[in-house]
Amino acid sequence: MKFTACYTKLEHGYMGKLLEWPTVITEGDDLEDCRDLLVEAATEMAELYKDEGMNIPYPSIVVETVNIPVKEEAMLVNVG
């Protein structure tokens, strides 16, 4: 199954979560580490759901980039 992963840059590393399955969340030292840990967490959660007779959420989110017209002077610059 394919799920939609979302990664957030933290002060030290990354936080990753699955949008369709919000209880699957983890942190890693870098993006690759976070991705690996997220797959591991989802695999373990799937086994738990199976053991408990629960249904795994169906991956159904569509993500796209949307252009929003914002005046340049209104934008904050992220220098971190």
Helices and strands as residue ranges (DSSP letters): E 5-10, E 13-18, E 25-28, H 31-52, G 72-74
